[in-house]
């Protein structure tokens, strides 16, 4: 079930060390320039190749964000 969360809710989850997967969806070059600590990179053009390896637990909570410069 997809839903949007606020920055405050994400911060609370990070601060309380809740278990979830944090995905950054920008290209790898942008990820290297900066990302939320603990986030893993899954560029849009590599989802098919990387998702099975990076996201093996199909029941895990996944929080997806894009740190766009726009």
C-alpha positions in Angstrom: 0.0 0.0 0.0 1.6 3.3 -1.1 1.2 6.4 0.8 3.0 9.7 1.2 4.8 10.6 4.5 6.0 14.0 5.6 9.6 15.0 6.3 8.8 15.1 10.0 7.5 11.5 9.9 10.6 10.4 8.1 12.8 12.1 10.6 10.9 10.5 13.5 11.3 7.1 11.9 15.1 7.7 11.4 15.5 9.1 14.9 13.7 6.1 16.5 15.7 3.7 14.4 12.6 2.0 13.0 13.3 -0.8 10.5 12.6 0.2 6.9 14.5 0.5 3.6 15.2 4.0 2.5 15.6 4.3 -1.3 17.1 7.3 -3.1 16.0 7.2 -6.8 18.3 9.7 -8.4 21.1 8.7 -10.8 24.2 7.4 -9.0 26.2 10.6 -9.7 23.6 12.7 -7.9 23.5 10.1 -5.0 27.3 10.4 -4.6 26.9 14.2 -4.3 24.6 13.8 -1.3 21.9 11.6 0.2 20.2 10.8 3.5 22.5 8.6 5.7 21.5 5.0 5.4 19.8 5.4 2.1 20.5 3.0 -0.7 20.6 4.1 -4.3 18.3 2.6 -6.9 18.5 4.7 -10.1 15.3 4.6 -12.2 17.2 3.1 -15.2 18.5 0.2 -13.1 15.4 -0.9 -11.2 15.0 -4.3 -13.1 18.7 -5.2 -12.6 19.2 -4.0 -9.0 15.8 -4.3 -7.2 15.9 -8.1 -6.7 19.3 -7.8 -5.1 18.7 -4.6 -3.1 15.2 -5.4 -2.0 15.0 -9.1 -1.3 12.4 -8.9 1.6 9.1 -8.4 -0.2 7.4 -7.6 3.2 9.8 -4.8 4.2 8.6 -1.3 4.5 10.2 0.8 1.8 10.4 4.6 1.9 11.3 6.0 -1.5 12.5 9.6 -2.0 14.1 11.6 -4.7 16.4 14.4 -3.6 15.8 16.4 -6.8 17.5 19.7 -7.2 14.4 21.2 -8.8 
